[in-house]
């Protein structure tokens, strides 16, 4: 995934947020995924209009994390979501 990509959610998945944790169910596979507070915030920011770079900037600022560390973690997380078909670019 590139910094200029604008990821979008796969709307086929069922999503629930409970006490700051996001749960995503893939109906085709029955797989259930859960995200911590940072993953949940990234999920909220995935709207098809924000670039990966913009998402990283928000996460870095809100969680007071070094930009490069936030970038590495976000790219890894988004890459996993893309591999699983939970998001697309």
N, C-alpha and C positions, 0 to 999 in steps of 0.2 A: 504494500500500500504506500502511496506517495503522499507527501505533505499537502499537495494541492487537491488530492481526492476529496470528494464530498460523500462520505458513507451514508447509506440509508438503511433503515431497518427492514427486515423481512416481515411483512405484516401477517404472514401465515402463522407465526409463532404467537402463543398466548403469553402475556406478560402480566405480572403482578408485583407490586412493591409493598413490602411489609416491613415496617420499622427500619427503614433505611437500607433494606436488602432487596435487590431485584431478582425475581425468579422468572425464568424463561423456559417454556415448555415447547419443544419441537413436536408438533402433532404427528408428523410422518414417522419419527423414530421413537417417540416416547421419552426422549432424553430431557432431563431437567437440569438447568444450569442456574447457578446463583452467583451474584456479584456482590462484592463488598461495597463500602461507601464510595470509593473512588471509581470502581467499575460501574456502579449505579449512576454516578454523576456523568461519566462518559456516555452511558446509555441514554441519559436524558438529553445530552448535547447532540446526539446523532439524529439529525433531522433532514438531511439531504441538502441543506444550504450551507452548513458550516464545513470548512475544510478541516483536515486532520490537524493542520497547524493551529487553526483557531481553537479547536477542542483542547489541544495541548496547552495553549496559552491560558485558557480558563482554568484547567486543572492545576497547572503550575501556580497560578495566582491564588486560587481558592484554598488549595491544600498546602501552600507555602513550600513547594518542592522545587528543587533546582530544575531549570528548564530542560536540560539534557537528560536528566533522570526521568522526568515526566514524559519526555519524547520517547525514550527507549521503552518505557513501560507501556505507554499508550499504543505505540506501534505493534508491540508484541500482543497486547490484548486485542486490538482491532484485527490483527492478522489471524488470531485464533477464531474470532467471531466470523471473519470472512471464510475461513476454511470450513467452518461448521455450517455455513449458509445462513447465519443469523443476521449478518449484514452483507451488503454488496456495495460496490462502487460503480 
